């Protein structure tokens, strides 16, 4: 009996070490398919998506990552920001979810965890059809669940662009500090190229601090609400995409039941005459 217990213990150890080896030695920037660059001088329209995937499950807890993959394939986005992404978690079948998306969509990726428990990770990811030049993580002040800004600098045929994937907490008293950190990122890191601020802000469009941030980033006020979440039978918006140094096109969400959030989509063009060189004024 003792021998069987030791064998089982050894088997569990070997499984854990195998998972850990995959996580450590697997490249963070997944190899996407070779991209065909647009001709010089052509007017390129890009598509960005932010999507809280609820660790690959529906609101009722049913596995739905393949539904999400199918949905995103149809959209053919250039850039995707993901939140609530699991890696090697029992609740999501020990899957490396960011790697599943990257392989299925043939995109480059970067991932940063907000929570590490042994080999298990939970955090934000960015997918890009274009090569990722560099990336980083900015830890946000949070009294409860750890929060962060994941950013990546990406090379396109119209120049480089900064992408972000952000998941903010529910505490309203921390909201100003979150937005200060986003402002600091734009003033100190994303200073030389256009930038997309994307993610689940857990904030309604009526929030004054959010309206101020949107105006400083985009230099205009938003009046149209695009539902991205269903709360008590009512559809509300708590996910956002805003950009500096771009020309915005049409934005829309995709109501579905694969996650508890809807993907938010924005079409845009990079404005090569507008760079984020001066950053943002410190108004907070």
C-alpha positions as CSV (number, residue, x, y, z in Angstrom):
1,X,0.0,0.0,0.0
2,X,2.8,2.4,0.9
3,X,4.5,1.6,-2.4
4,X,1.3,2.5,-4.3
5,X,1.0,5.8,-2.4
6,X,4.6,6.7,-3.2
7,X,4.1,5.8,-6.9
8,X,1.0,8.0,-7.0
9,X,2.8,10.8,-5.3
10,X,5.7,10.5,-7.8
11,X,3.2,10.5,-10.7
12,X,1.6,13.7,-9.5
13,X,5.0,15.3,-9.1
14,X,6.1,14.3,-12.6
15,X,2.8,15.7,-14.1
16,X,3.3,19.0,-12.3
17,X,6.9,19.3,-13.4
18,X,6.0,18.5,-17.0
19,X,3.4,21.3,-16.9
20,X,5.9,23.6,-15.3
21,X,8.5,22.8,-18.0
22,X,6.0,23.6,-20.8
23,X,5.2,26.9,-19.1
24,X,8.8,28.0,-18.6
25,X,10.3,26.9,-21.9
26,X,7.4,27.7,-24.2
27,X,8.0,31.1,-25.9
28,X,5.9,34.0,-24.6
29,X,5.7,35.5,-28.1
30,X,3.9,32.8,-30.2
31,X,4.9,32.7,-33.8
32,X,2.1,34.0,-35.9
33,X,1.7,33.3,-39.6
34,X,3.8,35.3,-42.0
35,X,1.9,38.5,-42.7
36,X,1.5,40.0,-46.2
37,X,2.2,43.7,-45.9
38,X,0.0,46.2,-47.6
39,X,1.5,48.2,-50.4
40,X,3.2,51.5,-49.4
41,X,0.8,54.4,-49.6
42,X,-2.3,52.3,-49.3
43,X,-5.0,53.2,-46.8
44,X,-5.0,50.4,-44.3
45,X,-8.0,49.8,-41.9
46,X,-7.3,47.7,-38.8
47,X,-9.7,45.9,-36.5
48,X,-9.2,45.7,-32.7
49,X,-11.1,43.6,-30.2
50,X,-11.2,43.5,-26.4
51,X,-12.8,40.5,-24.8
52,X,-13.1,39.3,-21.2
53,X,-13.2,35.5,-21.8
54,X,-14.3,34.5,-18.2
55,X,-11.5,31.8,-18.2
56,X,-13.0,30.1,-21.2
57,X,-16.5,29.5,-19.7
58,X,-20.1,30.7,-20.1
59,X,-21.9,32.5,-17.4
60,X,-23.2,29.1,-16.3
61,X,-19.7,27.6,-16.0
62,X,-19.8,25.5,-19.2
63,X,-16.6,25.2,-21.2
64,X,-16.8,27.5,-24.3
65,X,-13.3,28.3,-25.5
66,X,-13.9,26.8,-28.9
67,X,-17.0,28.9,-29.3
68,X,-14.9,32.0,-28.6
69,X,-12.2,30.8,-31.1
70,X,-14.9,30.4,-33.8
71,X,-16.3,33.9,-33.0
72,X,-12.9,35.6,-33.2
73,X,-12.0,33.7,-36.4
74,X,-15.0,35.2,-38.1
75,X,-14.0,38.7,-37.1
76,X,-10.5,38.4,-38.5
77,X,-9.2,41.1,-36.1
78,X,-5.6,42.4,-36.3
79,X,-5.3,43.0,-32.6
80,X,-7.1,41.3,-29.6
81,X,-6.9,42.1,-25.9
82,X,-8.0,39.3,-23.6
83,X,-8.8,39.4,-19.9
84,X,-9.4,36.6,-17.4
85,X,-7.2,34.2,-19.2
86,X,-6.2,30.9,-17.5
87,X,-3.0,28.9,-18.0
88,X,-2.7,25.4,-16.5
89,X,-5.7,25.7,-14.2
90,X,-7.7,22.7,-13.2
91,X,-11.0,24.7,-13.7
92,X,-10.1,25.1,-17.3
93,X,-8.8,21.6,-18.0
94,X,-5.1,22.5,-17.5
95,X,-5.2,24.3,-20.9
96,X,-2.8,27.1,-21.9
97,X,-5.7,29.3,-23.1
98,X,-3.6,32.1,-24.6
99,X,-1.6,29.5,-26.6
100,X,-4.9,28.0,-27.9
101,X,-6.1,31.3,-29.2
102,X,-2.7,32.1,-30.7
103,X,-2.4,28.8,-32.5
104,X,-6.1,28.7,-33.7
105,X,-6.0,32.4,-34.9
106,X,-2.4,32.2,-36.1
107,X,-1.3,35.3,-34.2
108,X,1.6,36.4,-32.1
109,X,0.9,36.8,-28.4
110,X,2.2,38.0,-25.1
111,X,0.7,37.1,-21.7
112,X,1.3,38.3,-18.2
113,X,-0.3,36.8,-15.0
114,X,-1.9,38.8,-12.3
115,X,-2.2,35.6,-10.1
116,X,0.4,32.8,-9.8
117,X,-0.4,29.7,-7.7
118,X,2.4,27.2,-8.3
119,X,2.3,26.6,-12.1
120,X,-1.2,27.9,-12.4
121,X,-1.6,31.4,-13.9
122,X,-4.4,33.9,-14.4
123,X,-4.1,37.2,-16.2
124,X,-4.3,39.3,-19.4
125,X,-3.1,38.5,-23.0
126,X,-2.6,40.4,-26.2
127,X,-2.8,38.8,-29.7
128,X,-1.5,40.4,-32.8
129,X,-1.3,39.5,-36.5
130,X,1.8,41.8,-36.6
131,X,5.1,41.1,-35.0
132,X,5.4,42.1,-31.3
133,X,8.6,44.1,-30.8
134,X,8.5,44.4,-27.0
135,X,6.1,44.2,-24.1
136,X,5.7,44.8,-20.4
137,X,3.5,44.8,-17.4
138,X,2.6,47.6,-15.0
139,X,1.2,46.6,-11.7
140,X,-1.8,48.6,-10.5
141,X,-2.7,49.6,-7.0
142,X,-5.4,47.2,-5.7
143,X,-6.6,46.3,-2.3
144,X,-8.1,43.0,-3.4
145,X,-7.4,40.9,-6.6
146,X,-4.1,41.9,-8.3
147,X,-4.6,44.1,-11.3
148,X,-2.2,45.3,-14.1
149,X,-1.8,46.9,-17.5
150,X,-0.3,44.6,-20.1
151,X,1.2,46.4,-23.0
152,X,2.9,45.5,-26.3
153,X,4.6,47.5,-29.0
154,X,3.7,46.1,-32.4
155,X,5.1,46.8,-35.9
156,X,2.7,47.5,-38.7
157,X,3.1,48.7,-42.3
158,X,1.9,52.1,-41.1
159,X,4.4,52.3,-38.2
160,X,4.5,51.0,-34.7
161,X,1.5,51.1,-32.3
162,X,1.2,50.3,-28.6
163,X,-1.6,47.9,-27.5
164,X,-2.9,47.3,-24.0
165,X,-5.0,44.8,-22.2
166,X,-6.4,46.1,-18.9
167,X,-8.7,44.5,-16.3
168,X,-9.7,47.0,-13.6
169,X,-11.3,46.1,-10.2
170,X,-14.7,46.9,-8.9
171,X,-13.7,49.3,-6.1
172,X,-14.8,52.8,-7.0
173,X,-12.4,54.4,-4.5
174,X,-9.5,53.0,-6.6
175,X,-10.8,54.2,-9.9
176,X,-8.8,57.5,-10.0
177,X,-5.5,55.6,-9.2
178,X,-6.2,53.2,-12.0
179,X,-6.7,56.0,-14.5
180,X,-3.6,57.8,-13.1
181,X,-1.6,54.7,-14.0
182,X,-2.9,54.6,-17.5
183,X,-2.0,58.3,-17.9
184,X,1.5,57.5,-16.6
185,X,1.9,54.7,-19.1
186,X,1.0,57.1,-21.9
187,X,3.3,59.8,-20.6
188,X,6.3,57.6,-19.9
189,X,6.2,54.6,-22.2
190,X,3.8,55.0,-25.1
191,X,5.1,58.5,-26.0
192,X,6.4,58.0,-29.5
193,X,3.7,56.1,-31.4
194,X,-0.1,55.7,-31.5
195,X,-1.7,53.7,-28.7
196,X,-4.9,51.7,-28.1
197,X,-6.2,51.5,-24.5
198,X,-8.4,48.3,-24.4
199,X,-10.0,46.2,-21.7
200,X,-12.6,45.5,-19.0
201,X,-12.8,48.7,-16.9
202,X,-15.7,47.6,-14.7
203,X,-16.9,51.1,-15.1
204,X,-20.1,52.6,-16.6
205,X,-19.9,55.3,-19.3
206,X,-21.5,57.8,-16.9
207,X,-18.4,57.7,-14.7
208,X,-16.8,61.2,-14.6
209,X,-13.3,59.9,-14.3
210,X,-13.7,57.6,-17.3
211,X,-15.2,60.5,-19.3
212,X,-12.1,62.6,-18.5
213,X,-9.7,59.8,-19.4
214,X,-11.6,59.2,-22.7
215,X,-11.4,62.9,-23.6
216,X,-7.6,63.1,-22.8
217,X,-6.9,60.1,-24.9
218,X,-9.2,60.7,-27.8
219,X,-9.8,64.5,-27.5
220,X,-13.6,63.9,-27.9
221,X,-16.5,62.9,-25.7
222,X,-18.4,59.6,-26.3
223,X,-22.2,59.6,-26.1
224,X,-23.0,56.2,-27.7
225,X,-23.1,53.3,-25.3
226,X,-22.2,49.9,-26.7
227,X,-23.4,47.0,-24.5
228,X,-20.7,44.5,-23.5
229,X,-22.2,42.9,-20.4
230,X,-25.5,41.7,-19.1
231,X,-26.3,42.8,-15.5
232,X,-29.6,41.8,-13.9
233,X,-31.4,41.4,-17.3
234,X,-30.0,44.8,-18.4
235,X,-27.2,45.2,-21.0
236,X,-24.5,47.7,-20.0
237,X,-21.1,48.8,-21.2
238,X,-18.1,48.2,-19.0
239,X,-15.5,47.3,-21.7
240,X,-13.8,49.9,-23.8
241,X,-11.4,50.6,-26.7
242,X,-10.0,54.2,-27.0
243,X,-7.0,55.3,-29.0
244,X,-4.6,58.2,-29.5
245,X,-2.9,58.8,-32.9
246,X,-5.7,57.0,-34.8
247,X,-8.8,57.7,-36.8
248,X,-11.7,55.8,-35.4
249,X,-14.1,53.9,-37.6
250,X,-17.2,51.9,-36.7
251,X,-17.4,50.2,-33.2
252,X,-19.8,47.4,-32.2
253,X,-20.2,44.5,-29.8
254,X,-21.1,40.9,-30.5
255,X,-23.8,39.6,-28.2
256,X,-23.3,35.9,-27.5
257,X,-23.3,33.5,-24.5
258,X,-19.7,32.1,-24.8
259,X,-18.6,34.4,-21.9
260,X,-20.3,36.7,-19.4
261,X,-18.9,39.6,-21.6
262,X,-19.4,40.4,-25.2
263,X,-16.4,41.1,-27.5
264,X,-16.1,44.9,-28.3
265,X,-14.8,45.6,-31.8
266,X,-13.4,48.9,-33.2
267,X,-12.2,49.6,-36.8
268,X,-9.6,52.3,-37.1
269,X,-6.8,53.7,-39.2
270,X,-3.4,54.8,-38.0
271,X,-2.9,58.5,-38.4
272,X,0.7,58.9,-39.4
273,X,0.5,62.7,-38.9
274,X,-0.5,62.3,-35.2
275,X,1.9,60.8,-32.8
276,X,1.6,60.6,-29.0
277,X,4.9,62.5,-28.6
278,X,3.6,64.9,-26.0
279,X,1.8,62.2,-23.9
280,X,-1.1,63.4,-21.8
281,X,-1.5,66.4,-19.6
282,X,-1.5,65.6,-15.9
283,X,-5.1,66.6,-15.1
284,X,-5.8,64.1,-12.3
